Amino acid sequence: MKAQAIGLIELSSIASGFLATDTMLKAAEVDLLLNRTICSGKYMILIGGSVASVRASVDAGVVAGGAAVIDSCMIPNVHLDLFPAIAGTVVIQSRDALGILEAFSVASLIEGADAAVKAADVQLVEIRLAMALGGKAFARFTGNVGAVQAAVEAGAAVISQRGLLVNKVVIPSPVVGVSGEGI
């Protein structure tokens, strides 16, 4: 199934994460894209599928997760660049500028990254989700300086609405190692 939408739930309890995963997969026909423990003792579930199925699945998972739910999101018509960026399979095409969004939650970062790539002509290079990051997440974008600035501002606005923005940076003409090669 090609995902039209993605949904994510971030929980403070690993046991509740397993319960929410089971509930989500029973609630609707969705693809389980990622489910794992993340720093700092949290659990993350990422699903994909049709808009209606993902919405139903996330709603059921949030109920099952109860008080352990830290954050969740559901993105209809998700930008397809998110998938290779999460998987870490993107080859950098431009080094004119580097933009970084950093958030306190995985869900808010994914929503911000989706908004960023929809707002400007940038390449989404990477999304790192809470592993070895103290539970935070970040995304990196490349492109021309103006486009990267516009993308970072759009993504930061979405994350800031939830009060979860850690930082945003735009670096014109980054040094090769800074833009991601070798990281």
Summary of the structure (lengths in Angstrom):
residues: 183
radius of gyration: 15.9
end to end distance: 31.5
largest distance: 48.1
contacts: 684
relative contact order: 0.17
helix: 38%
strand: 33%
